[in-house]
């Protein structure tokens, strides 16, 4: 006779939503927009005040955006890993007990 293994409930195996992944997407979108604006300033009139302002602070702005993307990205990975470990803890506690009973 074969034993039937019940399918795990999808809601019980679902990981909690990680807001840091959405922040990574948002920060990356701002980064891409900044790069497009910077490219547009090189094609426009270099004497415009907006173009001079963007070109003056472009390096600092891009550096800050990359730093934000990296920090938020690592936070997203850290919390995702922590949530996965929390989801696996009950399964790890049951397995040593099962081996002792057999």
Buried (B, 14 or more C-beta within 10 A) or exposed (E): EEEEEEEEEEEEEEEEEBEBBEBBEEBBEEBEEBEEBBEEBEEEEEEEEEBEEBEEEBEEBBEEBEEBBEBBBEBBBEBBEEBEEEBEEEEEEEEEEEEEEE
